Every structure is written in structure tokens, then in C-alpha cells.
Amino acid sequence: MLNYRSRKISHRFYDEIVKVMLLLWPQKKPEPDTQCRV
């Protein structure tokens, strides 16, 4: 139960990070290393 709950929270946290990254991505110049990772 605790594990499921923590995974759910981390998933929401990850979604928030993705949203922020998508918002900030166009403003930043794409770096080769970062592009390769994504």
C-alpha cells in the first residue's frame, strides 16, 4: 500500500516536471547532449 502510494506521488511529480520542461524547452537552445538523451 505504501509502495503504491509513493509510486503514485512520484508519478504525479514526474508529470509536473514534464509539463515545466515542455514549457521551458522552446526558450532554451537545444544542446546536442540533451537532445541525444531525449
Biopython code that builds the backbone (N, CA, C, O; Angstrom):
import numpy as np
from Bio.PDB.StructureBuilder import StructureBuilder

atoms = [
    (1, "MET", "N", (0.842, -1.203, 0.000)),
    (1, "MET", "CA", (0.000, 0.000, 0.000)),
    (1, "MET", "C", (0.878, 1.255, 0.000)),
    (1, "MET", "O", (0.669, 2.186, -0.778)),
    (2, "LEU", "N", (1.848, 1.247, 0.881)),
    (2, "LEU", "CA", (2.731, 2.406, 0.964)),
    (2, "LEU", "C", (3.533, 2.566, -0.328)),
    (2, "LEU", "O", (3.744, 3.676, -0.817)),
    (3, "ASN", "N", (3.968, 1.434, -0.862)),
    (3, "ASN", "CA", (4.746, 1.469, -2.093)),
    (3, "ASN", "C", (3.902, 2.022, -3.245)),
    (3, "ASN", "O", (4.373, 2.855, -4.020)),
    (4, "TYR", "N", (2.672, 1.563, -3.352)),
    (4, "TYR", "CA", (1.772, 2.035, -4.402)),
    (4, "TYR", "C", (1.533, 3.533, -4.270)),
    (4, "TYR", "O", (1.522, 4.267, -5.258)),
    (5, "ARG", "N", (1.344, 3.967, -3.035)),
    (5, "ARG", "CA", (1.075, 5.380, -2.797)),
    (5, "ARG", "C", (2.280, 6.237, -3.180)),
    (5, "ARG", "O", (2.129, 7.270, -3.832)),
    (6, "SER", "N", (3.447, 5.816, -2.782)),
    (6, "SER", "CA", (4.659, 6.577, -3.095)),
    (6, "SER", "C", (4.897, 6.605, -4.605)),
    (6, "SER", "O", (5.334, 7.617, -5.153)),
    (7, "ARG", "N", (4.608, 5.486, -5.269)),
    (7, "ARG", "CA", (4.780, 5.451, -6.729)),
    (7, "ARG", "C", (3.808, 6.412, -7.398)),
    (7, "ARG", "O", (4.165, 7.073, -8.374)),
    (8, "LYS", "N", (2.601, 6.495, -6.892)),
    (8, "LYS", "CA", (1.603, 7.395, -7.454)),
    (8, "LYS", "C", (2.045, 8.848, -7.297)),
    (8, "LYS", "O", (1.912, 9.653, -8.220)),
    (9, "ILE", "N", (2.570, 9.170, -6.120)),
    (9, "ILE", "CA", (3.036, 10.531, -5.867)),
    (9, "ILE", "C", (4.207, 10.869, -6.787)),
    (9, "ILE", "O", (4.247, 11.951, -7.373)),
    (10, "SER", "N", (5.150, 9.954, -6.912)),
    (10, "SER", "CA", (6.312, 10.210, -7.756)),
    (10, "SER", "C", (5.880, 10.367, -9.216)),
    (10, "SER", "O", (6.472, 11.150, -9.959)),
    (11, "HIS", "N", (4.853, 9.625, -9.625)),
    (11, "HIS", "CA", (4.351, 9.727, -10.988)),
    (11, "HIS", "C", (3.763, 11.112, -11.236)),
    (11, "HIS", "O", (4.005, 11.714, -12.283)),
    (12, "ARG", "N", (2.991, 11.618, -10.274)),
    (12, "ARG", "CA", (2.428, 12.966, -10.399)),
    (12, "ARG", "C", (3.551, 13.988, -10.448)),
    (12, "ARG", "O", (3.513, 14.928, -11.242)),
    (13, "PHE", "N", (4.548, 13.801, -9.597)),
    (13, "PHE", "CA", (5.686, 14.712, -9.556)),
    (13, "PHE", "C", (6.404, 14.712, -10.899)),
    (13, "PHE", "O", (6.812, 15.765, -11.390)),
    (14, "TYR", "N", (6.557, 13.533, -11.493)),
    (14, "TYR", "CA", (7.208, 13.406, -12.790)),
    (14, "TYR", "C", (6.395, 14.134, -13.863)),
    (14, "TYR", "O", (6.966, 14.811, -14.718)),
    (15, "ASP", "N", (5.081, 13.999, -13.822)),
    (15, "ASP", "CA", (4.216, 14.685, -14.784)),
    (15, "ASP", "C", (4.393, 16.193, -14.688)),
    (15, "ASP", "O", (4.445, 16.883, -15.706)),
    (16, "GLU", "N", (4.485, 16.707, -13.459)),
    (16, "GLU", "CA", (4.669, 18.149, -13.266)),
    (16, "GLU", "C", (5.995, 18.594, -13.869)),
    (16, "GLU", "O", (6.070, 19.641, -14.513)),
    (17, "ILE", "N", (7.031, 17.804, -13.662)),
    (17, "ILE", "CA", (8.353, 18.141, -14.214)),
    (17, "ILE", "C", (8.297, 18.166, -15.738)),
    (17, "ILE", "O", (8.864, 19.054, -16.375)),
    (18, "VAL", "N", (7.612, 17.189, -16.313)),
    (18, "VAL", "CA", (7.491, 17.127, -17.774)),
    (18, "VAL", "C", (6.775, 18.367, -18.302)),
    (18, "VAL", "O", (7.183, 18.940, -19.313)),
    (19, "LYS", "N", (5.712, 18.779, -17.622)),
    (19, "LYS", "CA", (4.976, 19.977, -18.046)),
    (19, "LYS", "C", (5.885, 21.198, -18.030)),
    (19, "LYS", "O", (5.909, 21.978, -18.982)),
    (20, "VAL", "N", (6.631, 21.357, -16.940)),
    (20, "VAL", "CA", (7.530, 22.511, -16.825)),
    (20, "VAL", "C", (8.608, 22.463, -17.903)),
    (20, "VAL", "O", (8.929, 23.482, -18.513)),
    (21, "MET", "N", (9.164, 21.275, -18.133)),
    (21, "MET", "CA", (10.207, 21.136, -19.153)),
    (21, "MET", "C", (9.666, 21.478, -20.538)),
    (21, "MET", "O", (10.343, 22.138, -21.327)),
    (22, "LEU", "N", (8.460, 21.036, -20.828)),
    (22, "LEU", "CA", (7.863, 21.329, -22.129)),
    (22, "LEU", "C", (7.621, 22.827, -22.290)),
    (22, "LEU", "O", (7.726, 23.365, -23.392)),
    (23, "LEU", "N", (7.297, 23.496, -21.185)),
    (23, "LEU", "CA", (7.072, 24.939, -21.240)),
    (23, "LEU", "C", (8.384, 25.693, -21.425)),
    (23, "LEU", "O", (8.432, 26.699, -22.133)),
    (24, "LEU", "N", (9.441, 25.210, -20.793)),
    (24, "LEU", "CA", (10.728, 25.910, -20.841)),
    (24, "LEU", "C", (11.576, 25.497, -22.038)),
    (24, "LEU", "O", (12.509, 26.208, -22.411)),
    (25, "TRP", "N", (11.264, 24.362, -22.638)),
    (25, "TRP", "CA", (12.096, 23.831, -23.721)),
    (25, "TRP", "C", (12.238, 24.797, -24.905)),
    (25, "TRP", "O", (13.364, 25.030, -25.345)),
    (26, "PRO", "N", (11.142, 25.375, -25.445)),
    (26, "PRO", "CA", (11.250, 26.264, -26.608)),
    (26, "PRO", "C", (12.134, 27.474, -26.339)),
    (26, "PRO", "O", (12.730, 28.014, -27.271)),
    (27, "GLN", "N", (12.233, 27.910, -25.086)),
    (27, "GLN", "CA", (13.018, 29.092, -24.748)),
    (27, "GLN", "C", (14.513, 28.784, -24.746)),
    (27, "GLN", "O", (15.340, 29.675, -24.943)),
    (28, "LYS", "N", (14.852, 27.511, -24.522)),
    (28, "LYS", "CA", (16.263, 27.136, -24.447)),
    (28, "LYS", "C", (16.746, 26.625, -25.801)),
    (28, "LYS", "O", (15.993, 26.007, -26.554)),
    (29, "LYS", "N", (18.010, 26.894, -26.092)),
    (29, "LYS", "CA", (18.581, 26.362, -27.329)),
    (29, "LYS", "C", (18.897, 24.884, -27.129)),
    (29, "LYS", "O", (19.522, 24.519, -26.133)),
    (30, "PRO", "N", (18.483, 24.039, -28.046)),
    (30, "PRO", "CA", (18.700, 22.589, -27.910)),
    (30, "PRO", "C", (20.179, 22.235, -27.923)),
    (30, "PRO", "O", (20.896, 22.568, -28.867)),
    (31, "GLU", "N", (20.631, 21.563, -26.881)),
    (31, "GLU", "CA", (22.030, 21.130, -26.820)),
    (31, "GLU", "C", (22.133, 19.697, -27.346)),
    (31, "GLU", "O", (21.240, 18.883, -27.108)),
    (32, "PRO", "N", (23.210, 19.388, -28.053)),
    (32, "PRO", "CA", (23.380, 18.038, -28.635)),
    (32, "PRO", "C", (23.259, 16.936, -27.581)),
    (32, "PRO", "O", (22.618, 15.911, -27.815)),
    (33, "ASP", "N", (23.882, 17.157, -26.419)),
    (33, "ASP", "CA", (23.864, 16.134, -25.368)),
    (33, "ASP", "C", (22.442, 15.923, -24.849)),
    (33, "ASP", "O", (22.004, 14.788, -24.660)),
    (34, "THR", "N", (21.733, 17.018, -24.620)),
    (34, "THR", "CA", (20.370, 16.914, -24.103)),
    (34, "THR", "C", (19.460, 16.272, -25.151)),
    (34, "THR", "O", (18.629, 15.427, -24.817)),
    (35, "GLN", "N", (19.613, 16.666, -26.402)),
    (35, "GLN", "CA", (18.793, 16.093, -27.462)),
    (35, "GLN", "C", (19.038, 14.589, -27.576)),
    (35, "GLN", "O", (18.108, 13.814, -27.797)),
    (36, "CYS", "N", (20.278, 14.193, -27.424)),
    (36, "CYS", "CA", (20.625, 12.773, -27.541)),
    (36, "CYS", "C", (19.948, 11.977, -26.422)),
    (36, "CYS", "O", (19.473, 10.864, -26.649)),
    (37, "ARG", "N", (19.906, 12.543, -25.228)),
    (37, "ARG", "CA", (19.286, 11.846, -24.105)),
    (37, "ARG", "C", (17.789, 11.692, -24.329)),
    (37, "ARG", "O", (17.231, 10.619, -24.098)),
    (38, "VAL", "N", (17.142, 12.754, -24.775)),
    (38, "VAL", "CA", (15.698, 12.705, -25.003)),
    (38, "VAL", "C", (15.459, 11.932, -26.293)),
    (38, "VAL", "O", (14.312, 11.753, -26.702)),
]
sb = StructureBuilder()
sb.init_structure("model")
sb.init_model(0)
sb.init_chain("A")
sb.init_seg("    ")
for serial, (resi, resn, name, xyz) in enumerate(atoms, 1):
    if name == "N":
        sb.init_residue(resn, " ", resi, " ")
    sb.init_atom(name, np.array(xyz, "f"), 0.0, 1.0, " ", f" {name:<3s}", serial, name[0])
structure = sb.get_structure()
